Amino acid sequence: MPKAEWPPLPEEALEEKFLAATGPGGQNVNKVATAVQLRLDVFALGLHPEVYARLKSLAGSRWTNDGEIIVTARGHRTQEANRQDARDRLAELVGKAHLRPVKRKATKPSKAAKAKRVDEKKGRGVVKAARGKVRIE
């Protein structure tokens, strides 16, 4: 699936913090803070209430009581790569919240489809009935 291009998030709504990471990097991870914790102030975005509600449900446990979303990236060896990864993931999350879900149209099966289903069920019943114990009379 091709990666969608989401608009960049405003810098004034972002706050980043660099942490000591685990994972790839050898001894480098013990010396350099390569992991990135990115905080997004959702109120600074001025979102529509519907988009806000979708974003809150999409964010799940990354949503804080202060109305911030926290994304941590530590999968890469460099600070810059982790920084870009966190920004991309956050932009994707906000972009997905802007997409309105398609409403499902209720449909009914046709009479022919219902009849076919009943016939198939009866056929299966005949097969299963034939699996019963053998009676000697």
Backbone bond lengths (Angstrom), bond angles and torsions (degrees), N, CA, C in turn:
res aa  C-N    CA-C-N  psi(-1)  N-CA   C-N-CA  omega(-1)  CA-C   N-CA-C  phi
1 M - - - 1.441 - - 1.524 108.44 -
2 P 1.347 118.84 125.44 1.459 120.39 -177.64 1.524 111.47 -68.76
3 K 1.312 115.20 143.98 1.460 121.16 -178.33 1.532 109.24 -75.16
4 A 1.317 116.97 126.42 1.459 121.56 179.60 1.530 109.48 -76.47
5 E 1.306 115.97 147.60 1.461 120.98 177.85 1.524 108.34 -93.29
6 W 1.318 116.88 110.32 1.449 121.84 179.26 1.522 108.34 -95.20
7 P 1.322 117.84 150.41 1.473 119.26 178.53 1.529 110.53 -66.10
8 P 1.329 117.43 148.31 1.467 119.30 -179.04 1.531 110.83 -66.72
9 L 1.325 115.34 149.31 1.459 121.36 179.43 1.528 109.00 -82.19
10 P 1.340 118.14 147.61 1.472 119.79 -179.83 1.532 110.95 -66.32
11 E 1.326 115.46 135.11 1.472 121.31 -176.87 1.527 112.50 -61.43
12 E 1.345 117.15 -33.21 1.474 119.46 -177.40 1.531 111.92 -69.69
13 A 1.339 117.50 -15.76 1.471 120.78 179.38 1.527 111.67 -92.81
14 L 1.334 116.91 -6.25 1.467 121.44 -175.78 1.524 111.58 -106.03
15 E 1.314 114.83 147.56 1.465 121.38 173.86 1.522 106.74 -141.32
16 E 1.343 116.93 123.39 1.457 118.23 -179.40 1.517 111.63 -115.49
17 K 1.334 112.62 150.63 1.457 121.11 -177.96 1.521 105.96 -138.37
18 F 1.305 117.37 137.66 1.463 121.14 -179.37 1.526 109.33 -104.15
19 L 1.343 114.49 133.96 1.463 121.63 -175.29 1.522 110.25 -123.68
20 A 1.320 116.06 161.87 1.464 120.18 172.55 1.530 106.58 -71.52
21 A 1.313 115.82 130.33 1.472 120.28 -174.24 1.518 111.41 -99.64
22 T 1.313 114.37 164.88 1.460 121.59 169.46 1.522 105.68 -111.28
23 G 1.296 117.42 173.28 1.463 119.26 174.98 1.518 113.07 95.47
24 P 1.356 117.41 -150.86 1.461 121.54 -171.88 1.523 112.46 -63.59
25 G 1.330 115.92 145.53 1.456 120.13 176.85 1.509 113.86 138.66
26 G 1.325 117.97 -4.85 1.465 120.59 177.77 1.518 110.98 61.91
27 Q 1.343 116.15 -141.68 1.467 121.00 179.83 1.520 111.73 -66.88
28 N 1.329 116.41 -18.50 1.466 120.81 -179.25 1.530 111.41 -58.20
29 V 1.339 117.79 -35.19 1.467 119.97 -177.71 1.515 111.90 -66.70
30 N 1.322 117.57 -22.66 1.457 120.60 179.02 1.525 111.99 -79.97
31 K 1.337 116.75 -19.43 1.458 120.81 -174.09 1.525 113.71 -106.57
32 V 1.331 117.33 -31.34 1.461 120.93 -170.90 1.527 109.83 -118.50
33 A 1.320 116.66 137.87 1.466 121.49 177.21 1.530 108.48 -83.28
34 T 1.332 116.14 92.64 1.466 119.75 -175.74 1.523 113.01 -97.49
35 A 1.319 118.88 -21.89 1.462 120.65 -179.99 1.530 109.74 -73.86
36 V 1.324 115.90 147.47 1.459 121.05 -178.31 1.520 109.41 -120.85
37 Q 1.316 115.57 132.97 1.465 121.41 172.08 1.524 105.95 -113.20
38 L 1.335 115.26 114.62 1.459 121.52 -176.47 1.522 109.10 -107.68
39 R 1.341 116.17 127.73 1.463 121.77 179.09 1.520 108.65 -112.27
40 L 1.326 115.65 132.80 1.457 121.58 178.19 1.519 108.53 -115.76
41 D 1.327 116.36 122.52 1.459 121.53 175.31 1.528 107.24 -81.82
42 V 1.325 116.43 105.62 1.469 121.68 -174.08 1.521 111.32 -66.46
43 F 1.322 117.75 -33.54 1.462 120.77 -178.52 1.531 111.51 -65.91
44 A 1.334 117.41 -27.82 1.462 121.23 179.70 1.525 111.63 -71.07
45 L 1.331 117.29 -17.13 1.465 120.53 -179.96 1.525 112.06 -78.96
46 G 1.328 118.24 -24.20 1.463 121.88 -179.48 1.522 111.93 62.48
47 L 1.314 116.31 53.48 1.456 121.49 -176.01 1.525 112.65 -81.28
48 H 1.326 114.99 154.77 1.465 122.49 172.98 1.534 107.04 -65.58
49 P 1.345 118.49 145.52 1.472 119.93 -177.59 1.526 114.52 -54.86
50 E 1.335 118.55 -36.53 1.473 120.75 178.71 1.525 110.75 -65.58
51 V 1.343 115.84 -43.80 1.465 121.12 179.92 1.527 109.19 -65.24
52 Y 1.333 116.60 -41.21 1.465 122.32 178.48 1.527 110.23 -58.44
53 A 1.331 116.99 -45.72 1.468 121.17 -179.33 1.522 111.38 -64.67
54 R 1.346 116.72 -41.53 1.474 119.90 178.57 1.524 110.64 -65.91
55 L 1.330 116.49 -40.25 1.466 120.58 179.48 1.523 110.54 -63.71
56 K 1.324 116.61 -40.21 1.464 120.82 -179.62 1.526 110.51 -63.33
57 S 1.335 117.18 -40.95 1.469 119.13 -179.80 1.527 111.04 -73.80
58 L 1.336 117.69 -35.96 1.468 120.40 178.24 1.530 111.47 -67.24
59 A 1.329 116.78 -37.84 1.463 120.89 -177.00 1.525 111.53 -69.25
60 G 1.323 117.53 -34.15 1.466 120.99 177.69 1.514 112.26 59.48
61 S 1.332 117.00 -124.54 1.463 121.72 -175.29 1.530 112.54 -73.93
62 R 1.319 117.81 -9.72 1.472 120.15 177.33 1.523 111.45 -78.43
63 W 1.338 117.33 -10.50 1.459 122.95 179.94 1.530 109.03 -83.18
64 T 1.342 117.73 132.57 1.460 121.06 179.27 1.530 110.08 -101.87
65 N 1.320 116.34 167.35 1.472 121.26 177.94 1.521 111.93 -67.42
66 D 1.328 117.04 -19.34 1.468 121.62 -179.92 1.522 112.12 -85.90
67 G 1.334 117.69 4.13 1.466 120.76 -179.92 1.515 112.42 78.41
68 E 1.308 116.23 33.67 1.465 120.99 177.41 1.530 109.25 -117.92
69 I 1.319 114.66 153.91 1.461 120.16 173.44 1.520 106.02 -112.80
70 I 1.333 116.67 130.40 1.463 121.39 -179.72 1.516 108.81 -111.89
71 V 1.332 115.63 124.44 1.463 121.95 176.81 1.523 107.16 -121.62
72 T 1.329 116.49 128.42 1.458 121.33 178.53 1.516 109.06 -113.15
73 A 1.343 116.47 130.68 1.464 121.85 178.33 1.524 108.03 -121.84
74 R 1.345 115.60 124.84 1.464 119.34 179.88 1.519 110.91 -142.52
75 G 1.310 117.96 17.49 1.461 121.08 -174.75 1.508 115.31 -81.88
76 H 1.331 117.79 -13.77 1.468 120.41 -176.92 1.524 110.79 -108.83
77 R 1.330 115.64 165.76 1.463 120.80 -177.34 1.520 112.62 -81.01
78 T 1.348 116.92 -24.05 1.464 119.03 -175.43 1.517 111.65 -109.83
79 Q 1.316 113.81 152.47 1.455 121.26 178.93 1.524 110.49 -61.73
80 E 1.320 116.61 -42.74 1.470 121.41 -177.27 1.525 111.78 -64.82
81 A 1.322 117.09 -41.23 1.470 120.40 179.33 1.529 110.43 -65.89
82 N 1.324 117.53 -41.71 1.467 121.46 177.43 1.530 110.48 -65.24
83 R 1.319 115.96 -39.46 1.467 121.02 179.06 1.526 110.46 -60.91
84 Q 1.326 116.45 -46.26 1.466 120.91 -179.89 1.527 111.07 -66.44
85 D 1.336 116.21 -39.66 1.468 121.15 178.90 1.530 110.58 -60.89
86 A 1.331 116.88 -45.29 1.470 121.21 -179.65 1.527 110.55 -63.88
87 R 1.328 116.80 -42.65 1.469 120.51 179.60 1.534 111.10 -64.83
88 D 1.333 116.15 -41.57 1.474 120.05 179.38 1.525 110.82 -63.24
89 R 1.333 116.56 -44.40 1.466 120.46 -178.87 1.526 111.30 -65.14
90 L 1.321 116.59 -39.15 1.453 120.74 179.28 1.529 111.12 -68.36
91 A 1.326 116.76 -42.68 1.470 120.83 178.15 1.529 110.83 -63.81
92 E 1.335 116.75 -37.38 1.464 120.86 178.32 1.529 110.37 -65.75
93 L 1.322 116.86 -40.97 1.460 121.92 179.39 1.534 110.77 -62.16
94 V 1.325 116.61 -46.43 1.466 121.08 179.56 1.535 110.01 -67.18
95 G 1.329 116.32 -39.08 1.468 120.26 178.51 1.515 112.15 -63.48
96 K 1.336 117.06 -41.36 1.470 121.13 178.21 1.524 111.05 -63.88
97 A 1.326 116.88 -33.81 1.467 120.45 179.69 1.528 111.02 -67.41
98 H 1.333 117.13 -26.21 1.469 120.87 178.74 1.525 112.45 -76.16
99 L 1.333 117.56 -17.74 1.463 120.70 -179.32 1.522 109.60 -80.60
100 R 1.313 115.55 121.02 1.468 120.32 179.68 1.525 108.26 -78.59
101 P 1.339 117.56 130.09 1.463 119.36 179.92 1.532 110.87 -67.21
102 V 1.330 115.54 144.45 1.461 120.99 179.64 1.523 108.64 -76.22
103 K 1.327 116.12 129.39 1.465 119.82 -179.84 1.516 109.82 -74.50
104 R 1.313 115.77 139.77 1.458 121.25 179.98 1.515 109.14 -80.83
105 K 1.337 115.36 133.66 1.455 120.57 176.47 1.523 107.99 -93.00
106 A 1.324 115.62 124.69 1.462 119.89 179.92 1.526 109.16 -71.88
107 T 1.315 116.59 131.20 1.466 121.25 179.28 1.519 108.84 -127.65
108 K 1.343 115.45 160.31 1.459 120.69 177.99 1.522 108.12 -117.47
109 P 1.326 117.06 142.72 1.465 118.37 175.31 1.531 109.90 -70.43
110 S 1.330 116.13 147.70 1.462 120.87 -179.82 1.530 110.09 -71.09
111 K 1.336 115.91 165.87 1.467 120.00 178.49 1.519 110.47 -60.89
112 A 1.331 116.79 -39.83 1.466 120.95 -179.49 1.532 110.32 -63.41
113 A 1.349 116.57 -40.51 1.464 120.48 179.91 1.525 110.47 -65.56
114 K 1.347 116.66 -40.51 1.467 120.34 178.10 1.523 110.68 -63.33
115 A 1.353 116.51 -44.46 1.466 120.99 -179.01 1.530 110.54 -63.60
116 K 1.333 116.25 -40.74 1.467 120.76 179.66 1.534 110.14 -62.72
117 R 1.332 116.05 -42.26 1.464 120.82 179.78 1.525 111.06 -62.93
118 V 1.326 117.01 -43.95 1.463 121.07 179.44 1.529 110.39 -63.73
119 D 1.338 116.91 -41.60 1.472 120.83 178.49 1.528 111.05 -61.97
120 E 1.336 116.63 -42.22 1.466 120.70 179.50 1.532 110.63 -65.06
121 K 1.329 115.97 -39.19 1.475 119.73 178.25 1.527 110.77 -64.25
122 K 1.324 115.84 -41.94 1.472 119.59 179.27 1.529 110.23 -64.69
123 G 1.334 115.87 -40.07 1.474 120.23 178.59 1.522 111.54 -61.96
124 R 1.352 116.13 -42.76 1.465 120.02 178.23 1.532 110.24 -64.08
125 G 1.341 115.55 -37.92 1.466 120.05 178.72 1.521 111.74 -61.87
126 V 1.337 116.75 -39.91 1.472 121.34 178.50 1.527 109.56 -63.31
127 V 1.343 116.61 -44.78 1.463 121.12 -179.83 1.529 110.00 -61.25
128 K 1.328 116.78 -45.25 1.461 120.34 -178.04 1.530 111.86 -68.17
129 A 1.322 116.30 -35.60 1.470 120.00 178.61 1.532 110.70 -65.26
130 A 1.315 116.03 -31.11 1.466 119.98 179.71 1.526 112.13 -72.26
131 R 1.333 117.02 -14.85 1.465 120.29 179.62 1.524 112.89 -83.36
132 G 1.297 117.70 -0.02 1.455 121.32 -177.08 1.517 112.73 -63.47
133 K 1.347 115.48 175.60 1.444 120.47 -179.04 1.531 110.69 -66.11
134 V 1.300 114.80 147.66 1.471 120.08 178.83 1.521 108.24 -79.20
135 R 1.338 115.06 129.22 1.458 119.64 -179.77 1.526 109.55 -104.13
136 I 1.313 115.86 131.69 1.464 119.79 177.27 1.515 107.02 -103.60
137 E 1.335 115.36 121.06 1.467 119.77 -177.73 1.488 111.42 -116.89
